[in-house]
Every structure is written in structure tokens, then in C-alpha cells.
Amino acid sequence: MTEPAYVAVDWGTSSFRLWLVDRAGQVLTERRSGEGMLAAAKAGFPAVLRSHLAAIEAPDHLPVLVCGMAGAKTGWVEAGYVDTPAPLSAVLKQAVRVPGEARDIRILPGIAQRDAAAPDVMRGEETQLLGALGLDAAGEALVCMPGTHSKWVRVRDGVVERFSTFMTGELFSVVSRETILSLAVAGADEAEDVASFKAAVKAAYEAPAFAANLLFGARSRQLLFGGTPAAARETLSGTLIGVELAAGLSGLVPQAGVKLIASGRLAMLYRLAFEALSVNADTVDADEAVRRGLSMAAAAIWTKSEDL
């Protein structure tokens, strides 16, 4: 049986993902739960982690590497930030060890953009960037990382130069549940209306200043011309994503196009959005990227094979 080398953890705001990994970087066991930072802050970060380690019967000597919100100021132990322009290699060197724990537990830092005109932070995405691009990536990359808070990142020769956060996912949740538009999407099934989505993306991309008007159009179009709740939902989603893309693609786009780091439905929606705008997008699975990034970080932190 393959021997485990370390435990990798992606600790988000609302989600917890853990992988037991061997020396070759292969996943031996995986666990997922809703015990993200918000839940763990109440239950206790050590208790949450120990329960999952016990469930996979992780040996006491096995080190743990964590990325994400466990390193936030309101998390377990603050891991701080690497400031832009931020070499991805610097993220590996500034991991913080959790004090008071017999087990070697390290938390990776985030990246901060200390620009008074465009202040921004990321935590967890830096590890995905590391896994998707590597340390020695040459040239320029424009990276789109969809989510509750989507990130658009410009990386040159392994250095994060600038990035922007867009509250697209959170806005969709609020708009579709807490406004009059909730009436338009009520009862929406899982059916996808690709035509409505792409049309909304193009309309918002071409006229982002009309975003609030375009959103209301999902309701008025349904009242005047009919249409399914699913079509309205896709219109809301397409409008918000189209506005995001109008900003994200406003600068120079590399000849290779956009690197899209995403999984599941988000990966599908953003691929359709880029397709609607005739923009090339190379997709990297987000889960695979974060696991690969954690593996690279673990190899850098525990450099000798006998330490893993």
C-alpha cells in the first residue's frame, strides 16, 4: 500500500476540502464538508481538522499544509500576504507554522495589492495559480478564476503583477433571492437556456453601464413576452458575467487568450461566455489546480524526502 506523505487542505469561507497525498502527489483519500472558516470559527479550527484527520486515520507525524481562509485575520492563524508584484515562489517561502500543535501544520499566505486606487486581496487563489501556471511559467497570462468572488489576474514570468476581484457569484445569489427578480426565477428547473445566457453575456459586455437595466429586463421580458424561469435565471447569470468580462477583458488580452481556472457549472458557464465573445479560453480544473499547488508548496517546505 502507498504510504501517505502529507495532508493538503483547502479551507474556504464556507467549504472544507482535505486530501491525503503520497510522495508522488497522488491523492489517496479525500474528504469534503461545509466546515469552512465561518463554521470552524465557532467549532474551533483544531477540532475540525482533528476530526477529519481521525476519520482518515492520519498518522500523528504526518504534516499538514493549508491554504485559504484559515490563514485570514479572522481565521485560525493569520498567515499575512505577499504584496504585488508577487512572485509565486514567495508564497512558498512565507508559510506560517501553527503554534501549539504537536503536528507540523503550515498555512500559506495570500496575496495583497496595496494600491490605494485599487486595493485587493486574495487567499486560496494564489495556490490555484501556482498549480495552474507553475513557478517557471514564461510570458504573460491573463487568468480568470470564477467564484463567489471572481478573480482576474495578470501574471508575467511567474509574478502576479495585478488582479481584480468581482463579486459576481455573491451578486447573483442576492439578486436572484432578495429582489423582485426572485419572482422571475422562482421554480426554475435545471434545464439550461444557452441562447438566453449567451445573449445576456453579449448585451452586458457591449453595454456594461446598462447592467441594472439589463437585469430588470429579465422580469419585464418574461411579463410581456413569456419565457421560462430557467431563461430568466440564465439572463441574470449572463448579465452579471458579461459585466465582469467587460472589465476583465478591457486590457490587452494575450495572444493565447485567457486561462480559465474553474470546475463544474461555473466552468461550463464561463466557457460559454467566452465562446459568445469569440475569446479563446484554456480551462484548468480548479480542484486539480489547488491540489497541484499544494503539492508544489509541500515539496518546497519539506524539501527532504525523509521529511515527508
VMD Tcl script that draws the C-alpha trace (Angstrom):
set ca {
  {0.00 0.00 0.00}
  {1.25 3.50 -0.88}
  {2.44 5.45 2.13}
  {0.94 8.91 2.74}
  {3.39 11.83 2.73}
  {1.28 14.77 3.89}
  {-2.23 16.13 4.19}
  {-3.35 19.02 1.94}
  {-6.26 21.27 2.96}
  {-8.14 23.94 1.04}
  {-10.06 25.82 3.75}
  {-12.52 28.26 2.22}
  {-15.08 30.59 3.72}
  {-17.88 28.04 3.54}
  {-16.17 24.84 2.39}
  {-13.51 22.45 3.65}
  {-11.58 20.07 1.39}
  {-8.88 17.69 2.56}
  {-6.66 15.28 0.63}
  {-4.29 12.59 1.90}
  {-1.38 12.64 -0.56}
  {1.55 10.30 -1.22}
  {5.14 11.18 -2.20}
  {4.27 11.20 -5.89}
  {1.47 13.71 -5.35}
  {-1.30 11.15 -5.84}
  {-4.47 11.50 -3.78}
  {-5.09 8.52 -1.51}
  {-8.18 9.80 0.33}
  {-10.42 12.84 0.03}
  {-12.88 14.50 2.41}
  {-15.23 17.43 1.87}
  {-17.57 19.26 4.19}
  {-19.29 22.59 4.78}
  {-16.98 23.34 7.72}
  {-15.39 26.40 6.17}
  {-13.95 29.34 8.07}
  {-17.35 30.56 9.27}
  {-18.30 27.20 10.80}
  {-14.80 26.40 12.03}
  {-14.54 29.72 13.84}
  {-17.42 28.54 16.04}
  {-16.46 24.88 16.41}
  {-12.73 25.58 16.64}
  {-10.22 25.11 13.80}
  {-8.12 22.49 15.64}
  {-11.21 20.43 16.47}
  {-12.47 20.46 12.88}
  {-9.10 19.46 11.44}
  {-8.52 16.74 14.05}
  {-11.92 15.20 13.33}
  {-11.07 14.84 9.64}
  {-7.56 13.58 10.35}
  {-9.02 10.98 12.70}
  {-11.54 9.93 10.05}
  {-8.76 9.13 7.56}
  {-6.55 7.65 10.30}
  {-3.70 10.03 9.51}
  {-0.51 9.12 11.42}
  {0.46 11.60 14.15}
  {3.74 12.51 12.42}
  {2.09 13.42 9.11}
  {2.47 17.15 8.29}
  {-0.47 19.27 7.11}
  {-0.38 22.11 4.58}
  {-3.33 24.52 4.45}
  {-4.33 27.24 2.01}
  {-7.33 29.56 2.05}
  {-9.30 31.39 4.70}
  {-7.82 29.52 7.67}
  {-4.95 31.99 7.27}
  {-7.17 35.09 7.31}
  {-7.19 37.61 10.16}
  {-10.49 36.06 11.30}
  {-9.26 32.51 10.65}
  {-7.11 30.11 12.63}
  {-3.68 31.77 12.46}
  {-3.08 34.86 10.33}
  {-0.68 33.99 7.52}
  {-0.42 37.52 6.13}
  {0.12 38.46 2.49}
  {2.77 38.64 -0.17}
  {2.50 42.08 -1.81}
  {2.22 42.61 -5.55}
  {4.21 42.38 -7.68}
  {4.25 38.96 -6.02}
  {6.45 36.09 -7.25}
  {4.50 32.87 -6.79}
  {7.69 31.40 -5.35}
  {7.43 33.88 -2.46}
  {4.14 32.27 -1.41}
  {6.01 29.04 -0.76}
  {8.61 30.75 1.42}
  {6.20 32.59 3.72}
  {4.08 29.72 5.04}
  {3.26 30.18 8.74}
  {3.51 27.33 11.21}
  {0.55 26.93 13.57}
  {1.85 27.31 17.14}
  {0.94 24.99 19.98}
  {0.36 21.95 17.75}
  {2.47 18.80 18.04}
  {1.83 18.08 14.38}
  {3.64 20.25 11.80}
  {0.82 22.37 10.35}
  {1.64 25.20 7.92}
  {-0.69 27.81 6.39}
  {0.15 29.52 3.11}
  {-0.15 33.32 2.83}
  {-2.42 35.20 0.45}
  {-1.53 37.99 -1.96}
  {-2.31 41.68 -1.40}
  {-2.48 44.57 -3.84}
  {-1.65 47.61 -1.71}
  {-2.77 50.19 -4.24}
  {-4.93 52.95 -2.77}
  {-6.78 53.30 -6.08}
  {-7.42 49.56 -6.44}
  {-6.85 47.72 -3.13}
  {-7.44 44.00 -3.35}
  {-6.67 40.70 -1.65}
  {-6.77 37.02 -2.50}
  {-6.44 33.98 -0.27}
  {-6.51 30.47 -1.69}
  {-6.44 31.58 -5.32}
  {-2.65 32.05 -5.16}
  {-2.34 28.29 -4.63}
  {-4.54 27.61 -7.67}
  {-2.35 29.98 -9.71}
  {0.72 28.12 -8.56}
  {-0.80 24.79 -9.58}
  {-2.13 26.02 -12.91}
  {0.89 28.04 -14.06}
  {3.85 26.60 -12.16}
  {6.86 28.52 -10.88}
  {8.72 28.81 -14.16}
  {5.90 29.96 -16.46}
  {7.37 32.30 -19.07}
  {5.47 35.14 -20.70}
  {2.21 36.82 -19.78}
  {-1.01 35.14 -18.66}
  {-4.47 36.59 -18.09}
  {-6.22 34.31 -15.62}
  {-9.95 34.20 -14.85}
  {-10.95 32.42 -11.64}
  {-14.77 32.35 -11.28}
  {-16.46 32.00 -7.93}
  {-18.43 33.79 -5.28}
  {-15.75 36.45 -5.63}
  {-14.21 36.02 -9.08}
  {-10.57 36.96 -9.61}
  {-8.91 38.27 -12.75}
  {-5.14 38.08 -12.51}
  {-2.28 39.25 -14.71}
  {0.83 37.12 -14.30}
  {4.14 37.72 -16.05}
  {7.04 35.26 -15.81}
  {5.70 33.74 -12.60}
  {4.98 37.09 -10.93}
  {1.45 38.25 -10.05}
  {1.50 41.85 -11.26}
  {-2.10 42.95 -10.70}
  {-5.50 41.45 -10.01}
  {-9.14 42.44 -9.55}
  {-11.99 40.86 -7.60}
  {-15.60 40.83 -8.83}
  {-18.49 39.88 -6.53}
  {-20.30 38.15 -9.40}
  {-21.36 34.98 -7.62}
  {-22.48 36.78 -4.49}
  {-24.41 39.36 -6.50}
  {-26.19 36.61 -8.42}
  {-27.23 34.99 -5.14}
  {-28.55 38.25 -3.69}
  {-30.26 39.47 -6.86}
  {-31.95 36.14 -7.58}
  {-33.17 35.67 -3.99}
  {-33.62 39.08 -2.38}
  {-35.01 41.33 -5.15}
  {-38.12 41.44 -7.31}
  {-36.23 39.31 -9.81}
  {-36.71 36.36 -7.45}
  {-40.24 36.21 -8.92}
  {-38.81 35.73 -12.40}
  {-36.61 32.78 -11.44}
  {-38.98 31.11 -8.96}
  {-39.38 27.44 -9.78}
  {-36.51 27.35 -12.27}
  {-35.52 23.78 -13.07}
  {-32.07 22.51 -14.00}
  {-32.67 23.00 -17.72}
  {-30.11 25.29 -19.33}
  {-31.08 28.02 -21.77}
  {-27.81 28.58 -23.59}
  {-29.28 31.05 -26.07}
  {-30.61 33.33 -23.31}
  {-27.34 33.11 -21.42}
  {-25.15 33.98 -24.40}
  {-27.44 36.81 -25.47}
  {-27.27 38.29 -21.95}
  {-23.48 37.98 -21.87}
  {-23.11 39.85 -25.17}
  {-25.58 42.56 -24.22}
  {-23.87 43.25 -20.87}
  {-20.39 43.05 -22.36}
  {-21.29 45.62 -25.01}
  {-23.12 47.97 -22.61}
  {-21.97 47.31 -19.02}
  {-23.24 50.74 -17.90}
  {-26.78 49.41 -18.52}
  {-26.31 46.43 -16.18}
  {-29.10 47.41 -13.78}
  {-31.46 47.95 -16.70}
  {-30.49 44.66 -18.33}
  {-31.13 42.81 -15.09}
  {-34.66 44.18 -14.81}
  {-35.21 43.11 -18.40}
  {-35.27 39.50 -17.21}
  {-38.53 40.29 -15.39}
  {-40.14 42.64 -17.91}
  {-39.36 40.34 -20.85}
  {-40.98 37.45 -19.01}
  {-44.13 39.51 -18.23}
  {-44.52 40.88 -21.76}
  {-43.29 38.06 -23.95}
  {-43.33 34.96 -21.75}
  {-40.36 32.74 -21.04}
  {-39.35 30.14 -18.51}
  {-37.88 30.77 -15.06}
  {-34.75 28.97 -16.31}
  {-34.41 31.51 -19.13}
  {-34.70 34.34 -16.60}
  {-32.09 32.73 -14.37}
  {-29.68 32.39 -17.29}
  {-30.32 36.02 -18.21}
  {-29.38 37.16 -14.71}
  {-26.29 34.96 -14.72}
  {-25.25 36.01 -18.23}
  {-25.73 39.70 -17.44}
  {-23.56 39.61 -14.34}
  {-20.87 37.51 -16.01}
  {-20.96 39.75 -19.10}
  {-20.33 42.84 -16.93}
  {-17.43 41.03 -15.27}
  {-15.93 40.09 -18.64}
  {-16.27 43.67 -19.89}
  {-13.89 44.71 -17.12}
  {-11.67 41.63 -17.15}
  {-11.07 41.80 -20.90}
  {-10.72 45.59 -21.02}
  {-6.92 45.45 -21.11}
  {-4.59 43.70 -23.52}
  {-5.53 40.04 -23.91}
  {-2.52 37.73 -24.51}
  {-2.40 36.02 -27.87}
  {-3.00 32.68 -26.17}
  {-6.28 34.01 -24.75}
  {-7.49 33.55 -21.18}
  {-6.53 30.85 -18.70}
  {-9.79 29.78 -17.04}
  {-9.40 28.05 -13.66}
  {-12.82 26.63 -12.78}
  {-14.81 23.47 -12.08}
  {-18.37 22.20 -12.57}
  {-21.18 24.52 -13.63}
  {-19.03 27.63 -13.33}
  {-16.52 26.20 -15.79}
  {-19.34 25.47 -18.22}
  {-20.91 28.94 -17.89}
  {-17.66 30.83 -18.33}
  {-16.65 28.70 -21.33}
  {-19.99 29.60 -22.92}
  {-19.44 33.26 -22.05}
  {-16.02 33.35 -23.68}
  {-17.41 31.47 -26.65}
  {-20.17 34.09 -27.04}
  {-17.47 36.77 -27.26}
  {-15.17 34.71 -29.52}
  {-12.41 34.73 -26.90}
  {-10.17 31.69 -26.59}
  {-10.16 30.17 -23.10}
  {-7.94 27.32 -21.91}
  {-9.64 25.60 -18.96}
  {-7.82 24.16 -15.93}
  {-9.85 22.26 -13.33}
  {-9.86 24.32 -10.12}
  {-9.68 21.30 -7.79}
  {-6.75 19.88 -9.71}
  {-5.02 23.27 -9.69}
  {-5.26 23.72 -5.92}
  {-4.08 20.16 -5.25}
  {-1.12 20.62 -7.59}
  {-0.30 23.97 -5.98}
  {-0.38 22.44 -2.51}
  {1.86 19.60 -3.70}
  {4.40 22.08 -5.06}
  {4.29 24.03 -1.81}
  {4.70 20.86 0.28}
  {7.74 19.84 -1.76}
  {9.27 23.28 -1.23}
  {8.55 23.42 2.52}
  {9.55 19.87 3.38}
  {12.42 19.62 0.91}
  {14.00 16.37 2.06}
  {12.08 13.24 1.12}
  {12.56 11.87 4.63}
  {10.69 14.92 5.96}
  {7.58 13.96 4.01}
}
mol new
graphics top color blue
foreach p $ca { graphics top sphere $p radius 0.5 }
foreach p [lrange $ca 0 end-1] q [lrange $ca 1 end] { graphics top cylinder $p $q radius 0.2 }
display resetview
